[in-house]
Amino acid sequence: MKNTIKISSILLALAIAVAVTACSDKQETAPGTPPDHMDEQNNPSTQPGNAEQVPSVKEGTGTYTGQADPHTVEIVVDGKPTAFQLGDGLDQTVADLQEQDHVQFKYEEKAIEGEDTLKQLVLTEIKKSDSVQGAGQGGEGDTSGKDSSSSSSAGGQSDSGDSKSSANSGNVSKRPAEGKLEVTLEGNDEVRPAKLVQAEGYSLYIPEQFSFDAGKHLLYMNVDHEYSVRIEKLPADFNLDQLELQGKKELKPYGEIKKLGAADLTGPMKDALIFLTAFDSSGTHEYIVKELDGSGFVFHVTQPQREASEGFGPLAFAALNSIENE
Protein backbone atom coordinates (compact mmCIF):
# COMPACT_ATOMS: atom_id res chain seq x y z
CA MET A 1 0.00 0.00 0.00
CA LYS A 2 2.75 2.36 0.90
CA ASN A 3 4.52 1.56 -2.40
CA THR A 4 1.37 2.40 -4.36
CA ILE A 5 1.03 5.81 -2.69
CA LYS A 6 4.71 6.53 -3.30
CA ILE A 7 4.45 5.69 -7.01
CA SER A 8 1.35 7.90 -7.39
CA SER A 9 3.16 10.82 -5.76
CA ILE A 10 6.08 10.45 -8.15
CA LEU A 11 3.80 10.37 -11.19
CA LEU A 12 1.93 13.50 -9.97
CA ALA A 13 5.21 15.37 -9.49
CA LEU A 14 6.33 14.43 -13.01
CA ALA A 15 3.03 15.69 -14.49
CA ILE A 16 3.37 19.02 -12.68
CA ALA A 17 6.96 19.40 -13.91
CA VAL A 18 5.92 18.77 -17.51
CA ALA A 19 3.10 21.33 -17.28
CA VAL A 20 5.42 24.00 -15.82
CA THR A 21 7.98 23.38 -18.57
CA ALA A 22 5.32 23.76 -21.29
CA CYS A 23 4.12 27.08 -19.88
CA SER A 24 7.68 28.34 -19.69
CA ASP A 25 8.28 27.50 -23.37
CA LYS A 26 5.22 29.46 -24.44
CA GLN A 27 6.39 32.55 -22.60
CA GLU A 28 9.93 32.48 -23.95
CA THR A 29 9.00 34.34 -27.09
CA ALA A 30 10.95 37.58 -26.73
CA PRO A 31 8.84 40.66 -26.04
CA GLY A 32 8.48 42.80 -29.15
CA THR A 33 8.92 39.84 -31.54
CA PRO A 34 5.48 39.41 -33.10
CA PRO A 35 4.41 36.18 -34.76
CA ASP A 36 5.14 35.83 -38.45
CA HIS A 37 1.58 36.58 -39.52
CA MET A 38 1.66 39.83 -37.53
CA ASP A 39 4.81 40.92 -39.39
CA GLU A 40 2.98 40.54 -42.67
CA GLN A 41 -0.03 42.48 -41.45
CA ASN A 42 2.01 45.36 -40.00
CA ASN A 43 4.56 45.68 -42.81
CA PRO A 44 3.31 48.43 -45.18
CA SER A 45 5.39 47.07 -48.04
CA THR A 46 3.29 43.88 -48.07
CA GLN A 47 -0.03 45.67 -48.10
CA PRO A 48 -1.86 46.10 -51.42
CA GLY A 49 -2.08 49.69 -52.64
CA ASN A 50 1.01 50.82 -50.71
CA ALA A 51 3.50 50.37 -53.57
CA GLU A 52 5.18 53.65 -54.46
CA GLN A 53 3.77 55.12 -57.65
CA VAL A 54 6.46 55.83 -60.24
CA PRO A 55 5.79 58.85 -62.51
CA SER A 56 5.47 57.93 -66.17
CA VAL A 57 8.33 59.04 -68.41
CA LYS A 58 7.41 61.03 -71.51
CA GLU A 59 9.49 61.98 -74.53
CA GLY A 60 9.72 65.18 -76.53
CA THR A 61 11.76 67.23 -78.99
CA GLY A 62 12.38 70.95 -79.20
CA THR A 63 14.87 73.79 -79.38
CA TYR A 64 17.10 74.37 -76.36
CA THR A 65 17.31 78.10 -75.54
CA GLY A 66 19.33 78.16 -72.30
CA GLN A 67 19.15 78.09 -68.52
CA ALA A 68 17.00 80.37 -66.39
CA ASP A 69 18.88 79.34 -63.25
CA PRO A 70 21.16 76.45 -62.19
CA HIS A 71 18.17 74.15 -61.82
CA THR A 72 15.91 75.20 -64.72
CA VAL A 73 16.25 75.12 -68.51
CA GLU A 74 13.99 76.36 -71.27
CA ILE A 75 13.09 74.36 -74.37
CA VAL A 76 10.84 75.70 -77.14
CA VAL A 77 8.18 73.04 -77.73
CA ASP A 78 5.57 73.51 -80.44
CA GLY A 79 6.63 77.14 -80.67
CA LYS A 80 6.12 77.70 -76.94
CA PRO A 81 9.01 78.11 -74.48
CA THR A 82 8.62 75.54 -71.72
CA ALA A 83 10.47 75.43 -68.39
CA PHE A 84 11.90 72.11 -67.18
CA GLN A 85 13.58 71.31 -63.88
CA LEU A 86 16.90 69.46 -64.19
CA GLY A 87 16.96 65.89 -62.91
CA ASP A 88 19.91 64.36 -61.09
CA GLY A 89 23.16 64.22 -63.03
CA LEU A 90 22.11 66.41 -65.96
CA ASP A 91 24.18 69.49 -65.07
CA GLN A 92 27.16 68.56 -67.24
CA THR A 93 24.96 67.30 -70.09
CA VAL A 94 23.18 70.66 -70.26
CA ALA A 95 26.46 72.54 -69.95
CA ASP A 96 27.62 70.87 -73.19
CA LEU A 97 24.58 72.13 -75.14
CA GLN A 98 24.55 75.32 -77.17
CA GLU A 99 21.63 77.72 -77.41
CA GLN A 100 19.36 76.93 -80.36
CA ASP A 101 20.46 73.27 -80.39
CA HIS A 102 17.68 70.93 -81.41
CA VAL A 103 17.27 68.34 -78.65
CA GLN A 104 15.51 65.12 -77.78
CA PHE A 105 14.57 64.61 -74.16
CA LYS A 106 12.67 62.54 -71.64
CA TYR A 107 10.85 63.96 -68.63
CA GLU A 108 8.46 63.19 -65.81
CA GLU A 109 5.35 65.09 -64.80
CA LYS A 110 5.16 65.45 -61.04
CA ALA A 111 1.97 66.57 -59.36
CA ILE A 112 2.08 69.67 -57.19
CA GLU A 113 0.28 69.19 -53.90
CA GLY A 114 -2.95 71.14 -53.78
CA GLU A 115 -2.89 72.04 -57.50
CA ASP A 116 -4.93 70.04 -59.99
CA THR A 117 -3.91 71.99 -63.08
CA LEU A 118 -0.22 72.62 -62.37
CA LYS A 119 2.53 70.07 -62.82
CA GLN A 120 6.28 70.18 -62.43
CA LEU A 121 8.21 68.95 -65.47
CA VAL A 122 11.48 67.26 -64.54
CA LEU A 123 14.04 66.23 -67.18
CA THR A 124 15.45 62.74 -66.79
CA GLU A 125 17.44 62.68 -70.06
CA ILE A 126 18.41 65.17 -72.76
CA LYS A 127 20.68 65.01 -75.80
CA LYS A 128 21.37 66.98 -78.95
CA SER A 129 19.35 65.90 -81.96
CA ASP A 130 20.84 65.85 -85.44
CA SER A 131 17.47 66.30 -87.08
CA VAL A 132 15.65 69.63 -87.06
CA GLN A 133 12.37 69.13 -85.33
CA GLY A 134 9.44 71.48 -85.34
CA ALA A 135 9.33 70.80 -81.62
CA GLY A 136 6.56 68.30 -81.33
CA GLN A 137 6.46 66.48 -78.01
CA GLY A 138 5.24 63.04 -77.24
CA GLY A 139 4.00 64.39 -73.93
CA GLU A 140 4.31 68.00 -74.70
CA GLY A 141 1.63 70.46 -74.86
CA ASP A 142 2.84 72.13 -71.77
CA THR A 143 4.07 75.33 -73.08
CA SER A 144 5.48 77.30 -70.39
CA GLY A 145 3.55 80.39 -70.93
CA LYS A 146 5.57 83.51 -71.23
CA ASP A 147 5.14 87.13 -71.02
CA SER A 148 6.34 90.46 -71.54
CA SER A 149 4.11 93.15 -70.32
CA SER A 150 5.43 94.82 -67.26
CA SER A 151 2.51 96.75 -65.85
CA SER A 152 -0.01 94.15 -66.93
CA SER A 153 1.43 91.09 -65.35
CA ALA A 154 -1.48 89.71 -63.51
CA GLY A 155 -0.93 89.88 -59.81
CA GLY A 156 -4.00 91.30 -58.12
CA GLN A 157 -6.34 91.39 -61.09
CA SER A 158 -10.04 91.60 -60.59
CA ASP A 159 -11.67 88.18 -60.43
CA SER A 160 -14.83 89.53 -62.02
CA GLY A 161 -13.25 90.35 -65.36
CA ASP A 162 -15.72 88.27 -67.37
CA SER A 163 -18.68 90.30 -66.19
CA LYS A 164 -17.09 93.53 -67.44
CA SER A 165 -16.56 92.48 -71.03
CA SER A 166 -19.89 93.37 -72.61
CA ALA A 167 -20.24 96.59 -70.65
CA ASN A 168 -16.94 97.92 -71.94
CA SER A 169 -17.59 97.06 -75.57
CA GLY A 170 -20.82 99.01 -75.93
CA ASN A 171 -22.48 96.30 -78.04
CA VAL A 172 -23.27 92.62 -77.73
CA SER A 173 -21.43 90.16 -79.93
CA LYS A 174 -23.34 88.13 -82.49
CA ARG A 175 -21.10 85.13 -81.82
CA PRO A 176 -22.59 82.21 -79.81
CA ALA A 177 -22.14 82.49 -76.06
CA GLU A 178 -20.67 78.97 -75.93
CA GLY A 179 -18.03 77.57 -78.22
CA LYS A 180 -15.22 75.02 -78.47
CA LEU A 181 -11.44 75.29 -78.69
CA GLU A 182 -9.18 72.80 -80.45
CA VAL A 183 -6.03 72.29 -78.42
CA THR A 184 -3.10 69.85 -78.32
CA LEU A 185 -2.25 68.64 -74.82
CA GLU A 186 0.36 66.00 -74.10
CA GLY A 187 0.47 65.13 -77.78
CA ASN A 188 -3.28 64.53 -77.99
CA ASP A 189 -5.71 66.68 -79.96
CA GLU A 190 -8.64 67.68 -77.77
CA VAL A 191 -11.74 69.83 -78.04
CA ARG A 192 -12.42 71.92 -74.93
CA PRO A 193 -15.65 73.78 -74.12
CA ALA A 194 -15.25 77.56 -73.96
CA LYS A 195 -17.30 80.66 -73.27
CA LEU A 196 -17.33 83.93 -75.17
CA VAL A 197 -15.89 87.05 -73.56
CA GLN A 198 -15.82 90.50 -75.10
CA ALA A 199 -13.75 93.64 -74.80
CA GLU A 200 -13.72 96.87 -76.74
CA GLY A 201 -13.14 96.03 -80.40
CA TYR A 202 -12.89 92.23 -80.20
CA SER A 203 -14.13 89.02 -78.60
CA LEU A 204 -12.64 85.60 -77.94
CA TYR A 205 -13.48 82.21 -76.45
CA ILE A 206 -11.76 81.16 -73.20
CA PRO A 207 -11.62 77.72 -71.53
CA GLU A 208 -12.93 77.11 -68.04
CA GLN A 209 -9.44 77.30 -66.49
CA PHE A 210 -9.19 80.99 -67.45
CA SER A 211 -10.86 84.32 -66.69
CA PHE A 212 -10.82 87.58 -68.63
CA ASP A 213 -10.70 91.17 -67.39
CA ALA A 214 -12.05 93.21 -70.28
CA GLY A 215 -11.11 96.53 -68.71
CA LYS A 216 -7.45 95.50 -68.55
CA HIS A 217 -7.60 93.30 -71.68
CA LEU A 218 -6.11 90.57 -69.51
CA LEU A 219 -6.47 86.81 -69.88
CA TYR A 220 -5.28 84.86 -66.84
CA MET A 221 -5.43 81.45 -65.16
CA ASN A 222 -7.86 81.02 -62.30
CA VAL A 223 -5.41 78.99 -60.24
CA ASP A 224 -2.66 81.62 -60.45
CA HIS A 225 -3.34 85.07 -61.91
CA GLU A 226 0.29 85.69 -62.73
CA TYR A 227 0.04 83.20 -65.59
CA SER A 228 -1.39 85.80 -67.93
CA VAL A 229 -1.64 87.40 -71.36
CA ARG A 230 -2.35 91.08 -71.97
CA ILE A 231 -4.00 91.71 -75.32
CA GLU A 232 -3.28 94.88 -77.27
CA LYS A 233 -5.20 95.67 -80.45
CA LEU A 234 -3.11 97.59 -82.97
CA PRO A 235 -4.13 100.45 -85.27
CA ALA A 236 -4.61 99.61 -88.94
CA ASP A 237 -1.31 101.26 -89.95
CA PHE A 238 0.94 99.35 -87.53
CA ASN A 239 4.61 99.06 -88.44
CA LEU A 240 6.37 95.74 -87.81
CA ASP A 241 9.85 97.25 -87.55
CA GLN A 242 8.71 99.68 -84.88
CA LEU A 243 6.84 96.93 -83.04
CA GLU A 244 9.92 94.73 -82.97
CA LEU A 245 11.97 97.56 -81.50
CA GLN A 246 9.25 98.13 -78.91
CA GLY A 247 9.16 94.43 -78.06
CA LYS A 248 12.93 94.27 -77.56
CA LYS A 249 12.79 97.32 -75.33
CA GLU A 250 10.01 95.74 -73.29
CA LEU A 251 11.84 92.43 -72.83
CA LYS A 252 15.29 93.91 -72.20
CA PRO A 253 14.98 93.86 -68.37
CA TYR A 254 14.50 90.08 -68.49
CA GLY A 255 17.85 89.22 -70.06
CA GLU A 256 18.89 87.96 -73.47
CA ILE A 257 16.16 88.27 -76.09
CA LYS A 258 15.60 85.56 -78.69
CA LYS A 259 13.59 85.95 -81.87
CA LEU A 260 11.90 82.76 -83.00
CA GLY A 261 11.58 82.16 -86.72
CA ALA A 262 9.08 80.20 -88.76
CA ALA A 263 11.07 76.96 -88.32
CA ASP A 264 10.71 77.22 -84.54
CA LEU A 265 6.98 77.92 -84.45
CA THR A 266 4.10 75.46 -84.64
CA GLY A 267 0.56 75.36 -83.34
CA PRO A 268 -1.68 78.42 -82.96
CA MET A 269 1.25 80.88 -83.10
CA LYS A 270 3.00 79.33 -86.11
CA ASP A 271 2.07 82.29 -88.31
CA ALA A 272 3.04 85.00 -85.80
CA LEU A 273 4.54 88.06 -87.47
CA ILE A 274 6.92 88.63 -84.54
CA PHE A 275 7.77 86.24 -81.73
CA LEU A 276 10.29 87.48 -79.13
CA THR A 277 11.09 85.68 -75.90
CA ALA A 278 13.29 86.25 -72.86
CA PHE A 279 13.51 84.62 -69.48
CA ASP A 280 15.29 84.98 -66.17
CA SER A 281 14.78 83.91 -62.58
CA SER A 282 11.44 85.73 -62.46
CA GLY A 283 9.94 83.72 -65.30
CA THR A 284 9.43 83.56 -69.06
CA HIS A 285 8.27 86.62 -70.99
CA GLU A 286 7.12 86.92 -74.59
CA TYR A 287 6.12 89.61 -77.04
CA ILE A 288 4.05 88.25 -79.94
CA VAL A 289 2.54 90.09 -82.88
CA LYS A 290 -0.14 88.31 -84.87
CA GLU A 291 -2.83 89.28 -87.37
CA LEU A 292 -6.32 87.93 -86.69
CA ASP A 293 -9.55 88.65 -88.55
CA GLY A 294 -7.82 91.42 -90.52
CA SER A 295 -6.47 93.26 -87.44
CA GLY A 296 -3.08 93.26 -85.75
CA PHE A 297 -2.67 92.29 -82.10
CA VAL A 298 0.20 92.21 -79.64
CA PHE A 299 0.18 89.51 -76.97
CA HIS A 300 2.24 90.19 -73.84
CA VAL A 301 2.60 86.78 -72.19
CA THR A 302 3.83 86.15 -68.63
CA GLN A 303 4.68 82.91 -66.92
CA PRO A 304 6.31 83.22 -63.49
CA GLN A 305 9.29 81.08 -62.55
CA ARG A 306 7.70 78.73 -60.09
CA GLU A 307 6.37 75.33 -61.00
CA ALA A 308 5.99 74.57 -64.67
CA SER A 309 2.34 74.90 -65.68
CA GLU A 310 1.25 72.22 -68.05
CA GLY A 311 -1.52 73.38 -70.35
CA PHE A 312 -1.13 77.14 -69.89
CA GLY A 313 0.48 77.78 -73.28
CA PRO A 314 -1.71 75.55 -75.45
CA LEU A 315 -4.93 76.71 -73.80
CA ALA A 316 -3.99 80.40 -73.78
CA PHE A 317 -2.80 80.36 -77.40
CA ALA A 318 -5.93 78.49 -78.54
CA ALA A 319 -8.04 81.16 -76.84
CA LEU A 320 -6.06 84.01 -78.44
CA ASN A 321 -6.37 82.36 -81.83
CA SER A 322 -10.18 82.60 -81.53
CA ILE A 323 -10.14 86.43 -81.53
CA GLU A 324 -12.49 88.19 -83.94
CA ASN A 325 -13.29 91.87 -84.43
CA GLU A 326 -16.43 93.34 -82.90
C-alpha positions as CSV (number, residue, x, y, z in Angstrom):
1,M,0.0,0.0,0.0
2,K,2.8,2.4,0.9
3,N,4.5,1.6,-2.4
4,T,1.4,2.4,-4.4
5,I,1.0,5.8,-2.7
6,K,4.7,6.5,-3.3
7,I,4.5,5.7,-7.0
8,S,1.3,7.9,-7.4
9,S,3.2,10.8,-5.8
10,I,6.1,10.4,-8.1
11,L,3.8,10.4,-11.2
12,L,1.9,13.5,-10.0
13,A,5.2,15.4,-9.5
14,L,6.3,14.4,-13.0
15,A,3.0,15.7,-14.5
16,I,3.4,19.0,-12.7
17,A,7.0,19.4,-13.9
18,V,5.9,18.8,-17.5
19,A,3.1,21.3,-17.3
20,V,5.4,24.0,-15.8
21,T,8.0,23.4,-18.6
22,A,5.3,23.8,-21.3
23,C,4.1,27.1,-19.9
24,S,7.7,28.3,-19.7
25,D,8.3,27.5,-23.4
26,K,5.2,29.5,-24.4
27,Q,6.4,32.6,-22.6
28,E,9.9,32.5,-23.9
29,T,9.0,34.3,-27.1
30,A,11.0,37.6,-26.7
31,P,8.8,40.7,-26.0
32,G,8.5,42.8,-29.2
33,T,8.9,39.8,-31.5
34,P,5.5,39.4,-33.1
35,P,4.4,36.2,-34.8
36,D,5.1,35.8,-38.5
37,H,1.6,36.6,-39.5
38,M,1.7,39.8,-37.5
39,D,4.8,40.9,-39.4
40,E,3.0,40.5,-42.7
41,Q,0.0,42.5,-41.4
42,N,2.0,45.4,-40.0
43,N,4.6,45.7,-42.8
44,P,3.3,48.4,-45.2
45,S,5.4,47.1,-48.0
46,T,3.3,43.9,-48.1
47,Q,0.0,45.7,-48.1
48,P,-1.9,46.1,-51.4
49,G,-2.1,49.7,-52.6
50,N,1.0,50.8,-50.7
51,A,3.5,50.4,-53.6
52,E,5.2,53.6,-54.5
53,Q,3.8,55.1,-57.7
54,V,6.5,55.8,-60.2
55,P,5.8,58.8,-62.5
56,S,5.5,57.9,-66.2
57,V,8.3,59.0,-68.4
58,K,7.4,61.0,-71.5
59,E,9.5,62.0,-74.5
60,G,9.7,65.2,-76.5
61,T,11.8,67.2,-79.0
62,G,12.4,70.9,-79.2
63,T,14.9,73.8,-79.4
64,Y,17.1,74.4,-76.4
65,T,17.3,78.1,-75.5
66,G,19.3,78.2,-72.3
67,Q,19.1,78.1,-68.5
68,A,17.0,80.4,-66.4
69,D,18.9,79.3,-63.2
70,P,21.2,76.5,-62.2
71,H,18.2,74.1,-61.8
72,T,15.9,75.2,-64.7
73,V,16.2,75.1,-68.5
74,E,14.0,76.4,-71.3
75,I,13.1,74.4,-74.4
76,V,10.8,75.7,-77.1
77,V,8.2,73.0,-77.7
78,D,5.6,73.5,-80.4
79,G,6.6,77.1,-80.7
80,K,6.1,77.7,-76.9
81,P,9.0,78.1,-74.5
82,T,8.6,75.5,-71.7
83,A,10.5,75.4,-68.4
84,F,11.9,72.1,-67.2
85,Q,13.6,71.3,-63.9
86,L,16.9,69.5,-64.2
87,G,17.0,65.9,-62.9
88,D,19.9,64.4,-61.1
89,G,23.2,64.2,-63.0
90,L,22.1,66.4,-66.0
91,D,24.2,69.5,-65.1
92,Q,27.2,68.6,-67.2
93,T,25.0,67.3,-70.1
94,V,23.2,70.7,-70.3
95,A,26.5,72.5,-70.0
96,D,27.6,70.9,-73.2
97,L,24.6,72.1,-75.1
98,Q,24.6,75.3,-77.2
99,E,21.6,77.7,-77.4
100,Q,19.4,76.9,-80.4
101,D,20.5,73.3,-80.4
102,H,17.7,70.9,-81.4
103,V,17.3,68.3,-78.7
104,Q,15.5,65.1,-77.8
105,F,14.6,64.6,-74.2
106,K,12.7,62.5,-71.6
107,Y,10.8,64.0,-68.6
108,E,8.5,63.2,-65.8
109,E,5.4,65.1,-64.8
110,K,5.2,65.5,-61.0
111,A,2.0,66.6,-59.4
112,I,2.1,69.7,-57.2
113,E,0.3,69.2,-53.9
114,G,-2.9,71.1,-53.8
115,E,-2.9,72.0,-57.5
116,D,-4.9,70.0,-60.0
117,T,-3.9,72.0,-63.1
118,L,-0.2,72.6,-62.4
119,K,2.5,70.1,-62.8
120,Q,6.3,70.2,-62.4
121,L,8.2,69.0,-65.5
122,V,11.5,67.3,-64.5
123,L,14.0,66.2,-67.2
124,T,15.5,62.7,-66.8
125,E,17.4,62.7,-70.1
126,I,18.4,65.2,-72.8
127,K,20.7,65.0,-75.8
128,K,21.4,67.0,-79.0
129,S,19.3,65.9,-82.0
130,D,20.8,65.8,-85.4
131,S,17.5,66.3,-87.1
132,V,15.7,69.6,-87.1
133,Q,12.4,69.1,-85.3
134,G,9.4,71.5,-85.3
135,A,9.3,70.8,-81.6
136,G,6.6,68.3,-81.3
137,Q,6.5,66.5,-78.0
138,G,5.2,63.0,-77.2
139,G,4.0,64.4,-73.9
140,E,4.3,68.0,-74.7
141,G,1.6,70.5,-74.9
142,D,2.8,72.1,-71.8
143,T,4.1,75.3,-73.1
144,S,5.5,77.3,-70.4
145,G,3.6,80.4,-70.9
146,K,5.6,83.5,-71.2
147,D,5.1,87.1,-71.0
148,S,6.3,90.5,-71.5
149,S,4.1,93.1,-70.3
150,S,5.4,94.8,-67.3
151,S,2.5,96.8,-65.8
152,S,0.0,94.2,-66.9
153,S,1.4,91.1,-65.3
154,A,-1.5,89.7,-63.5
155,G,-0.9,89.9,-59.8
156,G,-4.0,91.3,-58.1
157,Q,-6.3,91.4,-61.1
158,S,-10.0,91.6,-60.6
159,D,-11.7,88.2,-60.4
160,S,-14.8,89.5,-62.0
161,G,-13.2,90.4,-65.4
162,D,-15.7,88.3,-67.4
163,S,-18.7,90.3,-66.2
164,K,-17.1,93.5,-67.4
165,S,-16.6,92.5,-71.0
166,S,-19.9,93.4,-72.6
167,A,-20.2,96.6,-70.7
168,N,-16.9,97.9,-71.9
169,S,-17.6,97.1,-75.6
170,G,-20.8,99.0,-75.9
171,N,-22.5,96.3,-78.0
172,V,-23.3,92.6,-77.7
173,S,-21.4,90.2,-79.9
174,K,-23.3,88.1,-82.5
175,R,-21.1,85.1,-81.8
176,P,-22.6,82.2,-79.8
177,A,-22.1,82.5,-76.1
178,E,-20.7,79.0,-75.9
179,G,-18.0,77.6,-78.2
180,K,-15.2,75.0,-78.5
181,L,-11.4,75.3,-78.7
182,E,-9.2,72.8,-80.5
183,V,-6.0,72.3,-78.4
184,T,-3.1,69.8,-78.3
185,L,-2.3,68.6,-74.8
186,E,0.4,66.0,-74.1
187,G,0.5,65.1,-77.8
188,N,-3.3,64.5,-78.0
189,D,-5.7,66.7,-80.0
190,E,-8.6,67.7,-77.8
191,V,-11.7,69.8,-78.0
192,R,-12.4,71.9,-74.9
193,P,-15.6,73.8,-74.1
194,A,-15.2,77.6,-74.0
195,K,-17.3,80.7,-73.3
196,L,-17.3,83.9,-75.2
197,V,-15.9,87.0,-73.6
198,Q,-15.8,90.5,-75.1
199,A,-13.8,93.6,-74.8
200,E,-13.7,96.9,-76.7
201,G,-13.1,96.0,-80.4
202,Y,-12.9,92.2,-80.2
203,S,-14.1,89.0,-78.6
204,L,-12.6,85.6,-77.9
205,Y,-13.5,82.2,-76.5
206,I,-11.8,81.2,-73.2
207,P,-11.6,77.7,-71.5
208,E,-12.9,77.1,-68.0
209,Q,-9.4,77.3,-66.5
210,F,-9.2,81.0,-67.4
211,S,-10.9,84.3,-66.7
212,F,-10.8,87.6,-68.6
213,D,-10.7,91.2,-67.4
214,A,-12.1,93.2,-70.3
215,G,-11.1,96.5,-68.7
216,K,-7.4,95.5,-68.6
217,H,-7.6,93.3,-71.7
218,L,-6.1,90.6,-69.5
219,L,-6.5,86.8,-69.9
220,Y,-5.3,84.9,-66.8
221,M,-5.4,81.5,-65.2
222,N,-7.9,81.0,-62.3
223,V,-5.4,79.0,-60.2
224,D,-2.7,81.6,-60.5
225,H,-3.3,85.1,-61.9
226,E,0.3,85.7,-62.7
227,Y,0.0,83.2,-65.6
228,S,-1.4,85.8,-67.9
229,V,-1.6,87.4,-71.4
230,R,-2.3,91.1,-72.0
231,I,-4.0,91.7,-75.3
232,E,-3.3,94.9,-77.3
233,K,-5.2,95.7,-80.5
234,L,-3.1,97.6,-83.0
235,P,-4.1,100.5,-85.3
236,A,-4.6,99.6,-88.9
237,D,-1.3,101.3,-90.0
238,F,0.9,99.3,-87.5
239,N,4.6,99.1,-88.4
240,L,6.4,95.7,-87.8
241,D,9.9,97.2,-87.5
242,Q,8.7,99.7,-84.9
243,L,6.8,96.9,-83.0
244,E,9.9,94.7,-83.0
245,L,12.0,97.6,-81.5
246,Q,9.2,98.1,-78.9
247,G,9.2,94.4,-78.1
248,K,12.9,94.3,-77.6
249,K,12.8,97.3,-75.3
250,E,10.0,95.7,-73.3
251,L,11.8,92.4,-72.8
252,K,15.3,93.9,-72.2
253,P,15.0,93.9,-68.4
254,Y,14.5,90.1,-68.5
255,G,17.9,89.2,-70.1
256,E,18.9,88.0,-73.5
257,I,16.2,88.3,-76.1
258,K,15.6,85.6,-78.7
259,K,13.6,85.9,-81.9
260,L,11.9,82.8,-83.0
261,G,11.6,82.2,-86.7
262,A,9.1,80.2,-88.8
263,A,11.1,77.0,-88.3
264,D,10.7,77.2,-84.5
265,L,7.0,77.9,-84.4
266,T,4.1,75.5,-84.6
267,G,0.6,75.4,-83.3
268,P,-1.7,78.4,-83.0
269,M,1.2,80.9,-83.1
270,K,3.0,79.3,-86.1
271,D,2.1,82.3,-88.3
272,A,3.0,85.0,-85.8
273,L,4.5,88.1,-87.5
274,I,6.9,88.6,-84.5
275,F,7.8,86.2,-81.7
276,L,10.3,87.5,-79.1
277,T,11.1,85.7,-75.9
278,A,13.3,86.3,-72.9
279,F,13.5,84.6,-69.5
280,D,15.3,85.0,-66.2
281,S,14.8,83.9,-62.6
282,S,11.4,85.7,-62.5
283,G,9.9,83.7,-65.3
284,T,9.4,83.6,-69.1
285,H,8.3,86.6,-71.0
286,E,7.1,86.9,-74.6
287,Y,6.1,89.6,-77.0
288,I,4.1,88.2,-79.9
289,V,2.5,90.1,-82.9
290,K,-0.1,88.3,-84.9
291,E,-2.8,89.3,-87.4
292,L,-6.3,87.9,-86.7
293,D,-9.5,88.6,-88.5
294,G,-7.8,91.4,-90.5
295,S,-6.5,93.3,-87.4
296,G,-3.1,93.3,-85.7
297,F,-2.7,92.3,-82.1
298,V,0.2,92.2,-79.6
299,F,0.2,89.5,-77.0
300,H,2.2,90.2,-73.8
301,V,2.6,86.8,-72.2
302,T,3.8,86.1,-68.6
303,Q,4.7,82.9,-66.9
304,P,6.3,83.2,-63.5
305,Q,9.3,81.1,-62.6
306,R,7.7,78.7,-60.1
307,E,6.4,75.3,-61.0
308,A,6.0,74.6,-64.7
309,S,2.3,74.9,-65.7
310,E,1.2,72.2,-68.1
311,G,-1.5,73.4,-70.4
312,F,-1.1,77.1,-69.9
313,G,0.5,77.8,-73.3
314,P,-1.7,75.5,-75.4
315,L,-4.9,76.7,-73.8
316,A,-4.0,80.4,-73.8
317,F,-2.8,80.4,-77.4
318,A,-5.9,78.5,-78.5
319,A,-8.0,81.2,-76.8
320,L,-6.1,84.0,-78.4
321,N,-6.4,82.4,-81.8
322,S,-10.2,82.6,-81.5
323,I,-10.1,86.4,-81.5
324,E,-12.5,88.2,-83.9
325,N,-13.3,91.9,-84.4
326,E,-16.4,93.3,-82.9
